[in-house]
Each structure stands twice: as structure tokens, then as C-alpha cells.
Amino acid sequence: MASVAGSSLPSCTLLLRRDFELFPGVRPKRLSTINGGRGRRPMVGSPIRAKQGESALQYRKLGDSDLRISEVMLGTYPVPMRKETQGRTDLYIGSWMKSKPRDKVILATKVCGYSERSSYIRDNAKVLRVDAANIRESVEKSLKRLSTDYIDLLQIHWPDRYVALFGEFTYDPAKWRPSVPFAEQLRALQELIDEGKVRYIGVSNETSYGVMEFVHAAEVQKLPKIASIQNSYSLLVRCRFEVDLVEVCHPNNCNIGLLAYSPLASGTLSGKYLDIYSEAAKRGRLSIFPGYMDRYKGSLAKEATELYIQLAKKHGLTPVQLALGFVRDRPFTTSSIIGATSVDQLKEDIDAFITTMRPLPPEVVDGIEDIFKRYKDPAIL
């Protein structure tokens, strides 16, 4: 779900069911969710309408679950996170949800993975783990803040075990550490499902090994199976998912739905950071928080972004249309998670799904692949 975390970190993600009218006369076949982003108040005051000739948003089944979700969803993870604002997004969304029919909204959130730096989100924990106590506290607090009695999709934000994350690309064997067994994590989640507090479960920032272990443990011990994987995927970040997770998550194999976060690479693919002196760049979080996500600035990502923007212009597309259209059309993508700090950003992102030719023309796809051959995952530092 940009990221979907609510109980563990201050964020969450929403999708609308097909028959829900968010605004009078505006049905979700023409839009996805409209809600708060980046820790700000929900943006629910302006309708987003489709024009004649535009395609309707598609709805797709999420893995083995009964959920049918829109191909674009709103993530409200205010990154980078801060202790002072932890949980606030949940409260905003909970306030908004009070005036909406709960069964018409698909609400996803997360439980934090292993962390030695985020203990402030628990009452009495020095190190956060994905164990029964942490999972339950996370869910109970999130339900209270969200003013709801159940979560549609609960995901583990990142693994309890060591994996290469947060700028790392390759696995470092020396960093291996003991972790909570996969079956133990699933049993804790099973309890919440049995209590009606969680409907379905998923993972995030996960590897092929982790997905297979979760699926195997669920099958052997008759525990709930994960329905989704929320990983980063974009024109600038492809290899980690395409190399083997595509096969693992294939409907004929494990059938795990990809919820692609950062399809615009934290705004990089919009082109706003190419001119570091522009107002858009100055307002962007990669500028506001020096050192944050350096992989998009201190790498070959800039060169690749320039080429993708040139390709978009050549074919009459905006950079956002190209980037979101690419992720939208991948056969393994169930939904893309967008973030927004303004209504204009939200409109541009949603419009990209309904105005961009479906699928992207072959000549555009060929152009993307030509650039990819030269810049495979250029954000690797």
C-alpha cells in the first residue's frame, strides 16, 4: 500500500469499492481514492471527473483474497517518519471514515518490521519485532485511531529477519540474525483474523525467500496465506522484482498480488528534481530532507530520468503518464500506490491512469526497453 502503514508507522492506504460514490455523481469507476497524504489532512473537497474518451479505472482481484481493488490506490505514509507525528495519519483517516460507509472502502495498513530506532511506536519495547505481542499492540492501536473495527489488509512493513533494505542492494551474510519464525508470525495474524479484526494479510519489502517461506508455512500448518506483496517498482527500480519475484508471485505459482509503491520513484520520474533550483524541487522531500533517498540523486537515476522524459515527450506523453502507465500495464501489477501533497498532484496521478493509452503503444514500450538495457536499476549506489 506509497507505503501502507498505519499501526506501526503513521500512514495507511485506501481504495474504494466499485459501487461507492465519494462525491455526488462521481463514481469510482472513474477515480480511485481521494484522501489525506503525507501526514496532512484528507483532501476530499474536489471531484475528479473523467472526460469523454477516457478509459475507466480497472479493478483487479488481489491474490487469493476476495478483495477486488482499483488499479491505483492512495498511500498516506508521511516519509520520512517523525516521532512527533506518529499515528496522526490514522487519526485523519479515521475522522474521514466516520462519514463514509465502511464496507465501501478497502483499508490497508501495516505492522512495523524489526527496528531498533522506532521503539517509540510501542508502549514498552526497546526493539520492535514481528511477534505476537507487537502485532497485536500494533493492530489494536491502529483500529482505535482509524475508528474502525477491522482492517481489510494488514501487511508486515519489512521482515523481522535481516534483508537488504533502505538503500542496500545486495545481501550481506554477516548481518544475518535470529528472527521470529514465519509460522509464529502467521499464527499471531491468524488470531486477529479469527477475531474479525483483520481480513487478509500481506508482506512488504520482501524477498523471494521470504514469500516462499510464508506460503510454505501457511500450507503445511494450515495458517492464513499472504495475498499481497508491497514492494518498490518503477522505471528506475525493476530488477529486484523482475528477476525472480515475478515468477514466485505468478497466479499459477504462489498467486501474490503486487502493490507497487513509489511508481514515480519518490517524485523523481516527474522530472521535478532535474532542476535543483526550481520551486518544485525545493519543495520536494528529497530536497527538504538532505541525505534522504540519496539513491535517486547520487546515482545514474538522473541520466535515466532525462532519457525517459525525452521518450515521453517524443510520444506526446507527460513524464507522469509514461511512468505510471508503465507500472499500470505490467502483467504482474495488481495496483500502483500513489502519494500526493496537493490536489493537483492527486489529479495528475489519477488522470494518468484514465488518459494514457491502454496499453502503452509498442513503440513506447520498445523505447523503455532500450533505455532499460543501458540503465538497469540506475538508482543503485
C-alpha positions in Angstrom: 0.0 0.0 0.0 3.4 4.9 -1.3 3.7 2.8 1.5 0.9 1.5 3.7 1.5 1.5 7.3 -0.8 2.8 10.0 -0.5 0.9 13.2 3.3 0.7 13.1 4.1 3.9 11.3 2.0 7.0 10.6 0.3 6.0 7.3 -2.3 3.9 5.6 -3.8 3.2 2.2 -7.3 3.3 1.0 -9.1 2.0 -2.1 -12.7 2.4 -3.0 -15.1 -0.3 -3.9 -16.6 -0.1 -7.4 -20.1 1.0 -6.3 -19.1 3.7 -3.8 -19.8 7.4 -4.6 -17.2 9.6 -2.9 -18.7 12.7 -4.4 -22.3 13.1 -5.7 -22.4 11.9 -9.3 -18.7 10.8 -9.4 -18.3 7.1 -9.3 -15.1 5.3 -8.6 -15.0 3.6 -12.0 -13.5 7.0 -12.9 -11.3 7.5 -9.9 -9.6 5.8 -7.1 -9.4 7.0 -3.5 -9.1 10.6 -2.5 -7.7 11.0 1.0 -5.0 12.6 3.0 -1.4 12.2 2.1 2.0 12.9 3.7 0.6 13.4 7.1 -1.7 16.3 6.1 -5.5 16.5 6.3 -7.6 14.4 3.9 -8.1 16.1 0.5 -11.8 15.3 -0.1 -13.2 18.5 -1.4 -12.7 18.4 -5.1 -14.2 15.9 -7.5 -12.0 14.3 -10.2 -14.1 13.6 -13.3 -13.3 11.6 -16.4 -13.8 13.2 -19.7 -15.3 11.7 -22.9 -12.9 9.2 -24.5 -11.0 8.4 -21.3 -10.9 4.8 -20.0 -12.4 3.7 -16.7 -10.2 2.5 -13.9 -9.8 -1.2 -13.8 -10.5 -3.4 -10.7 -8.4 -6.5 -10.1 -8.5 -9.4 -7.7 -5.8 -9.3 -5.0 -4.1 -12.7 -4.9 -6.2 -15.4 -3.4 -8.3 -13.0 -1.4 -11.9 -11.9 -2.2 -10.8 -8.3 -2.5 -11.2 -6.6 -5.8 -9.2 -3.4 -5.7 -8.7 -0.4 -8.0 -5.5 -0.3 -10.1 -4.5 2.9 -8.3 -4.5 3.4 -4.6 -3.6 6.3 -2.3 -0.8 5.8 0.1 -0.5 8.2 3.1 2.8 7.3 4.6 4.5 10.6 5.6 8.1 9.7 4.9 10.5 10.3 6.5 8.7 9.5 9.7 8.8 11.5 12.9 8.1 10.6 16.5 6.1 13.8 17.0 3.6 12.9 14.3 3.4 9.1 14.7 -0.2 7.9 14.2 -1.6 11.2 13.1 -2.5 10.0 9.6 -4.5 7.2 11.1 -6.5 9.8 13.1 -7.1 11.9 10.0 -8.3 9.0 8.0 -10.4 7.7 11.0 -12.1 11.1 11.1 -12.8 11.0 7.4 -14.1 7.4 7.6 -16.8 8.3 10.1 -18.8 9.9 7.4 -18.3 7.1 4.9 -19.9 3.7 4.6 -17.1 1.4 6.0 -18.0 -1.5 3.7 -17.4 0.7 0.6 -13.7 1.4 1.5 -10.8 -1.0 1.4 -8.4 0.0 4.1 -4.9 -1.4 4.3 -2.3 -0.7 7.0 1.0 -2.3 8.3 2.8 -3.6 11.3 6.4 -2.5 11.7 9.3 -4.9 11.0 12.4 -5.3 13.0 13.6 -1.9 14.2 16.0 -0.6 16.9 15.1 3.0 16.1 11.3 3.1 16.2 10.6 1.8 19.7 8.5 4.9 20.4 5.6 3.4 18.5 5.1 0.8 21.2 4.4 1.2 24.9 7.2 -1.0 26.3 9.7 -2.1 23.6 13.3 -1.4 23.1 13.5 -3.3 19.8 10.5 -3.9 17.6 9.9 -7.4 16.4 7.2 -9.1 14.3 6.0 -11.3 17.2 2.5 -11.8 18.7 2.8 -9.0 21.2 4.0 -6.4 18.7 1.5 -7.4 16.1 -1.4 -7.3 18.5 -0.5 -3.9 20.0 0.0 -2.5 16.5 -3.4 -3.6 15.3 -5.3 -2.7 18.4 -3.9 0.9 18.4 -4.5 1.3 14.7 -8.1 0.2 14.9 -8.7 2.7 17.6 -7.1 5.6 15.7 -8.8 4.6 12.5 -12.2 4.4 14.2 -13.0 1.0 12.7 -13.3 -2.5 14.0 -11.5 -4.3 11.2 -8.6 -3.8 8.7 -9.1 -5.2 5.2 -5.4 -5.9 4.5 -2.7 -6.0 7.2 0.9 -6.2 5.9 4.3 -6.7 7.5 6.1 -3.5 6.6 9.5 -5.2 6.3 10.8 -8.5 7.5 11.7 -9.4 11.1 14.9 -11.0 9.7 17.7 -9.1 8.1 17.3 -8.3 4.4 19.0 -5.8 2.2 16.8 -2.7 2.5 16.9 1.1 2.8 19.5 1.7 0.2 21.2 -1.6 0.3 21.0 -3.8 -2.8 23.0 -6.9 -2.1 22.6 -9.3 0.8 25.3 -9.2 3.5 25.7 -12.7 5.1 27.5 -11.2 8.0 24.3 -9.3 9.0 22.2 -12.5 9.5 20.4 -12.6 12.8 17.9 -14.9 14.5 14.3 -14.0 13.7 10.8 -14.8 14.6 9.8 -18.0 12.8 7.5 -17.5 9.8 4.8 -19.8 11.3 4.9 -17.9 14.6 4.2 -14.7 12.7 1.3 -16.3 10.8 -0.2 -17.7 14.0 -0.3 -14.3 15.5 -2.0 -12.9 12.4 -4.4 -15.9 12.4 -5.6 -14.9 15.9 -6.6 -11.4 14.7 -8.3 -12.9 11.6 -10.3 -15.3 13.8 -11.3 -12.3 16.0 -12.6 -10.4 12.9 -10.1 -7.6 13.3 -8.1 -8.4 10.1 -9.5 -9.9 6.9 -6.4 -10.6 4.8 -2.6 -10.4 5.2 0.4 -9.5 3.1 4.1 -8.6 3.2 6.2 -5.6 2.1 9.8 -5.1 1.1 10.0 -8.9 1.0 12.2 -11.3 -1.0 11.5 -14.4 -2.9 12.9 -16.5 0.0 10.5 -14.7 2.4 7.5 -15.1 0.2 8.1 -18.8 -0.3 8.7 -19.4 3.4 5.4 -17.7 4.3 3.5 -19.6 1.7 5.1 -22.9 2.7 4.4 -22.3 6.4 0.8 -21.5 5.6 0.3 -24.6 3.5 1.9 -27.0 5.9 0.5 -25.7 9.1 -2.9 -24.6 7.8 -2.3 -20.9 8.5 -3.5 -17.9 6.6 -1.8 -17.3 3.2 -0.4 -13.9 2.3 -2.4 -12.2 -0.5 -0.1 -9.3 -1.4 3.4 -8.0 -1.6 4.1 -4.3 -1.5 7.5 -3.6 -3.0 9.1 -0.7 -4.7 8.7 -0.9 -8.5 9.2 1.8 -11.2 11.1 2.6 -14.3 14.1 3.2 -12.0 13.7 0.1 -9.8 12.9 -3.0 -11.7 15.4 -5.8 -11.3 14.8 -6.8 -7.7 11.2 -7.7 -8.6 11.6 -8.8 -12.2 14.5 -11.2 -11.6 12.6 -13.8 -9.6 9.7 -12.4 -7.6 7.6 -12.2 -10.8 7.9 -16.0 -11.1 7.2 -16.6 -7.4 4.1 -14.3 -7.4 2.7 -15.6 -10.7 -1.0 -16.6 -10.5 -0.1 -20.2 -11.4 2.5 -20.4 -8.6 2.0 -18.6 -5.3 -0.5 -16.0 -6.6 0.6 -13.0 -4.7 -0.6 -9.6 -5.9 2.0 -6.8 -6.3 1.1 -3.5 -4.8 3.8 -1.3 -6.4 4.9 1.6 -4.2 7.0 4.5 -5.4 6.0 4.1 -9.1 7.3 7.7 -9.6 10.4 6.9 -7.6 9.5 9.4 -4.9 8.7 12.0 -7.5 12.0 11.7 -9.3 10.3 10.4 -12.5 8.1 13.5 -12.7 11.3 15.4 -13.6 11.0 18.0 -10.8 14.4 17.3 -9.4 16.3 17.7 -12.7 16.5 21.5 -12.0 17.5 21.6 -8.3 16.9 25.3 -8.2 13.2 25.1 -9.3 10.5 25.8 -6.8 9.1 22.3 -7.3 12.5 20.7 -6.5 12.9 23.0 -3.5 9.5 21.9 -2.1 10.2 18.2 -2.7 11.1 16.0 0.2 14.3 14.8 -1.4 15.5 18.4 -1.0 13.8 19.2 2.3 15.5 16.2 3.9 19.1 16.1 2.8 20.5 12.6 2.5 17.0 11.1 2.3 16.8 8.6 -0.6 20.2 9.5 -1.9 19.8 6.6 -4.3 17.7 8.8 -6.5 20.1 11.7 -6.5 23.6 10.3 -6.1 23.4 7.7 -8.8 22.7 7.3 -12.5 19.0 7.9 -11.9 19.2 11.4 -13.1 20.6 10.4 -16.5 18.0 7.6 -16.9 15.2 10.0 -15.9 16.3 12.5 -18.5 16.0 9.8 -21.2 12.6 8.6 -20.0 11.3 12.2 -20.1 12.7 12.7 -23.6 10.9 9.4 -24.6 7.6 10.6 -23.1 7.9 14.0 -24.9 8.6 12.2 -28.2 5.4 10.3 -28.0 3.2 13.1 -26.6 3.1 11.9 -23.0 3.9 13.6 -19.8 6.6 12.1 -17.6 4.0 11.0 -15.1 1.9 9.4 -17.8 4.8 7.4 -19.0 6.0 6.3 -15.5 2.5 5.4 -14.2 1.4 3.9 -17.5 4.4 1.6 -17.5 3.8 0.2 -14.0 0.0 0.0 -14.7 0.5 -2.2 -17.7 2.9 -4.7 -16.2 1.1 -8.1 -16.2 2.2 -8.8 -12.6 1.0 -5.4 -11.2 -2.3 -5.6 -9.2 -2.3 -1.9 -8.2 0.0 1.1 -8.0 0.3 3.2 -4.9 0.5 7.0 -5.4 1.2 9.7 -2.9 0.2 13.4 -3.1 0.8 16.6 -1.2 -1.7 18.6 -3.2 -5.0 18.1 -5.0 -3.2 19.0 -8.3 -0.7 16.2 -7.8 -3.5 13.8 -7.0 -5.5 14.7 -10.1 -2.4 14.4 -12.3 -1.6 10.9 -11.0 -5.2 9.6 -11.3 -5.6 11.2 -14.7 -2.5 9.3 -15.9 -4.4 6.1 -15.4 -7.5 7.1 -17.3 -6.0 9.3 -20.1 -2.9 7.3 -21.0 -3.4 4.8 -23.9 -4.0 1.3 -22.6 -1.7 -0.5 -23.1 1.1 1.8 -23.9 1.9 1.7 -27.7 4.6 -0.9 -28.7 6.9 1.9 -29.9 6.8 3.4 -26.4 7.4 0.1 -24.7 10.4 -0.6 -27.1 11.8 2.8 -26.2 11.5 2.0 -22.5 13.3 -1.3 -23.0 16.1 0.4 -25.0 16.7 2.7 -22.1 16.5 -0.2 -19.6 19.2 -2.1 -21.5 21.6 0.8 -20.8 20.3 1.8 -17.3 19.3 -1.3 -15.3 18.2 -0.1 -11.9 20.2 3.1 -12.2 19.3 4.1 -8.6 21.7 1.6 -7.2 24.5 3.5 -5.4 
